[in-house]
Amino acid sequence: MESPQQTISTVMTNYRNFQGNFNLDKSGFDPKMPGHVTYHQMITRQQPRTVKTIGAGIGLPVEVRREMALMLDDHQCALSVALHQYNKHHWMSEGAEGFISLHELLEEHIAKTQKHIDAVGERVARLGGVPTAHPVTQHELSYIKHEVEGRYSIRDFLRNDLEHELKIQEMLRRTISRAHELKDFGTVEVLEEVLREREDLGYHLYSVLEDDTLVRGMDHLMDKRDDRAGDRPMNPDTHLQ
């Protein structure tokens, strides 16, 4: 089992190695993309990940609106992936510190993420774009990926969530910087609020993953086993697993 210091070190190493890219080349129908091919007799009014050339009601050049809409759509896809992962961890919270306190903490993270998805998706629409909604396509376009299926330790769950938050923050900063260059101050305002609140969520996760804990501290006082680092392996035959 990793120590808290090793956990944080792993997160920061993975974050520093993160090479995120926006999908600025993915625009319009792509037969290889899930959700882009349909056999329904529907009237197509606009292809996915394109923007209206006129009539968006925002006085920015179409090239600016297109670039910003594509970046924002990538953020919306990443936030949707983060939401799915948060839902899983919320459902599977367990343990003395996890079942109540982390359950409620993750409820807040879910609510904030839903709010951010809505804010970013609406900004895509206001720029004249079509936000990606197909869940498989969202994962394909997302610059973060959902963890593999299965039950893992609560610390693994939260470590994966923290890595997501750090990567989302990094990509938001890139878009905010680019939006300033393009004078898209509406997008700046939307994303600055999202970034500030995502930083709060990352801080929550980082704090939970740090070393000190009431449960482990009481164990140390009671059993005298000097297990402050919490690094003793669990008996695989225990009925608590």
N, C-alpha and C positions, 0 to 999 in steps of 0.2 A: 504494500500500500504506500502511495506517495505521502510524504509529509506535506503540510501546508506550504512550506517554502518551495518544495518541488512542484507542487500544483501551480502556484503562481508563476514560477520560472517556465514551466511548460507552456502556459498560456501566452506569456510575453514572447517566448521564442517563436511560437507558431504565428503570433501577430506580426512580429518583425519580418518573418518570411513570407507574409501575405503579399501576393501580387494581384491586386484586384484590377479588373478592366471593365469598362462600360461597353455594352453591345451596340455601339453606334452604327454598325454595319448591318444590323438586323432590323429591317423595315419592310413592311408589306407582307403579303402571303408567302409562306415558305412551306411547300408540301412535306418537308421533313420535320416540321415543327408540330408537336401535338396541339390539337385544337384549331389548326389552320385549314383543315380539309373537312368539308361537310357535304352530306348528301341531302340535306334539307333544302326545300325550295324557299329560300329566304332571299330577300332583296338586299344586296350588298351596297351599303352607302359609303363605307370607308374601310380600307384595308387596315389590319392591325399595325400598330407602331408606325403610323403615318400621322401627319397633321393636316388640317384644312389649309388650303392655300390662301383663302380669303374668308372673311366672316367670323373670325375667332373672337373679335371684340377686344383684343389686346394689341396695342400698337407696337409690336416687335416684329422685325423681319421674319419671314417664314423660316429662314435658315436657323435663326436663333431659337424660334419656338420648337423647331424639329429637334435640334440638339438637346435643348433643355428637357423636352418631353421624353426623349429616349433615356436620358440619364435618370430622370425622375421615375420612369417606368421600371428601370432596373432596381431602384431603391424600393419601389412598391413591391416588386417581386421578392427582394431580399427580406423585407419586413414580413411578408406573408410566410416565408420559410421559417423565420424566427418565431412567428406566432404559432405555427404548427408544432414546433419543438417545445415552446413554452407550454402549450396545451398538454403535450405528453408528460412533461415533467410535473406539471400541476396535478395531473391524474395520478401519478405514481409517487407522489411525496410520501415518505415513511420515516419512521424513527422518532426519537424523543425530540429532536430539534426540527425535524422536517415536517412531520405530519400536520401540525397546526401552523407554526410560524412561517415555514417555507411555503406551505400551501397558500397562505394569505399573501405572502410576498409575491408569489408568482401570479396570483390573481391580479395584483396591481400591474405587473409587467404585461400581462395579457391585455388588460384594459388600455394601457398606454399604447401598446403596439397596435391595437385595433384603431385607436384614435389617429395614430400616425399614418397607418395605411389609408385611412379615409382622407386625411389632409393631403397626402402626396398624390393619391389617385385623382382627387378633385382638381389638383393643380395641373395634372396631365390633361384632363378634360378641358380646363380653362385655356390651356395653350393650344387647343384644337386637336389634341391627340386622342388615341384610343388606348386606355389602360389595359394591360394584360390581365385576364381573369381566370384562364384555364389553369388549374393547380399544377398540372405536369409541366406546362409551358413556363409557369412562374419559376419552378425549380430549375428548369433548363437555363433560364435567363439570369437567375440569381447569382450574385458573386459570393454568396455563402451557401453551403450545402447542409442538408439535414443529416444529423447523425444516423448511423445504421440502426436498424430496428433491434429491439431487445431491451431487457432490464439491466441497468448498470448501477453503480453506486451513485448516491446523491451527489457526492463531490464530482464524479465524472459528469453528471448531468449539468451541474452548475458551471463547471469548467468549460464545457462546450458552449453554454449560453454566454459566458463572459467573452470567449473568443469571438462569437458572433457580434456581440456589442462593440468590441474594439474595432472589428472590421467595418461594421456599419458606420461607426463614427468617422473612421478614416475616409470612407467613400463619400460621406456627407460633406466633409470638409473640402474635398476635391470639387464637388459640384458647387458648393457655396462660393469657392474661389473663382470658378469658371463663370458662374452667374454674375458675379461682380464685374468681371471683364466684359461680359456681354450686356451689362446694364439691365439685367432681368431682376430687378429689385423685388418684385413680387415673389419670385422663387426664393430669393435670399431670405425674405421674411419668413416664409413657410418653413424652410429647412433649418434656419437658425433656432427656431423654437423646438423643432424635432431633435436637433443635435443636442441642445441643452438638456432635454428630458432623457435622451438616450444615454448621455453621460451620467445622469443620476442613476439610471438603471444599471449601468456598468459598475458604478460605485457601490451600489447595493450588493451586487454579486461578489465583487472583490472583497468587500468587508466580511461577507458570510464565509468566504473561503480562507480568510486569514486564520492565524494559529489559535487564538484564544477562544475558549468555549466553556460555558458553565457546566455542561454535561461531562466533558472530559476532566475538568478541574475537580468536580465532586468525586469522580471515579478515583482520581489520583489520591485524594484525601482518605477515601474509604478503604481502598484495597492495598495501598502502599506498594504498588507494582511499578511505580515510576513510569507510567505510560502517558506522560504529558504529550508526547509526539503522536500518540494514537496510531502506532505503527505495528501493533501486534495483529497477526492474521486471525481472521475469524475461523473457528472450527467448522470445517465443511459439513459435519454431521449435525450441526445445530438445527433445531426446529424453528429457529427465528428467521432463517433465510426464506 
